Amino acid sequence: ETGQTIMQMSQYAARRISRIDGIELGFASPFFKEFVVNFDKTGKIVAEVNEALLQRRIFGGKDLSEEFPELGQSALYCVTEARTQEDVDMLASALEEVL
């Protein structure tokens, strides 16, 4: 049951976030709870996005741009059973404001 909840919420989060202008998912492959979000087309770097989110009391994704420069301005997001649809919607709304 926990695994099913994680799968449903992470898939919802990836779909919701990927609908934001300029954001793309890093990979089209299946995933369980972690997915890569690419910000290259937004004109912002991950550090800027994460700082703006933090000002809204939201932790952004793990910045992958230094460890994996081939991924561009990408961050790793993780959704667990502790997150709700409202949490995901709040994150997506904050990302829309930031971008």
N, C-alpha and C positions, 0 to 999 in steps of 0.2 A: 504494500500500500504506500509506504514512504517513497519507494522508487518510482512508482507511478505518479505520485504528486510532484516529485522533482522533475520527471520527464515532461509532464504537462506544463508546469510553470516555466521551465527553461525554454520550451518550444514557444510558449506564449510570449515570453520576454524577447526572444530573438525575432519573432515576427513583428512585434510591436515596435521595437527599436529600429529594425531595418526599414520600416516605413517612413522614418524621419529623413527629410531631404539631406542628401550628401552622405548619409551613413550607408555602409554596405557590410554584410557579414563577410568575415575573412575566408570562410570555407563553406562549400555547399555540402560537405559530407555530414553524415549523421553525428549527433553528439548526445551526451547524457545531461550534464548540468553546466558545463563550461563551453563558452563560444567566444569567438574573436569578432570584435567590432572594429571596422576600419573607418577612420575619420579623414582620410586624405582629401576627399572632395569637399570637405567643409571649410578648408582653409585654416583650421585650428590644429594645434598639436595636442596630444593626449594630456600633457601636463597642464595646459590651459583649461581643458575641459574638466579635468579632475579638480583643479583649484576652484573653478566656478561651482561645481557640484558640491564640494566641501563647504563652500560658503552657504549652501542651502542644506547643510547637515546630511549630505548624501555621500557615501564613499563610492568613487568611480571604479572603473576596472583597472586591473594591473597593467601598467604601461609596459608594452612589449617592444617599444621602438628602439631601445638600446640593445637589448638582448637578441632581438630578431629584426635587424634593420630592413631585411628583405620584405617584411610585412608592412613597411611604411609606418604611418601613425595609427597604430592599432593597440587595442587594449583587450585583455581577457576578462570577460564577465562571468560570474558564477551565480547560479540560482539554486537554492536549496529548499527543503520543505518548510523552512522557517519564514519564507517570503510569501506574500499574498499577491493577488492580482492588483490590489490597491497599491502595494509597494512598487510593483513593476510599472503601473500607470504613473505613479509619482516620479519615478526615475525617468520615464519617457517624456513626461511633461517638462521636467527640469532640463533634459537634454535639448528639447525643442527650444526652450528659452535661451539656453547657453549658446546654441548654434544659430 
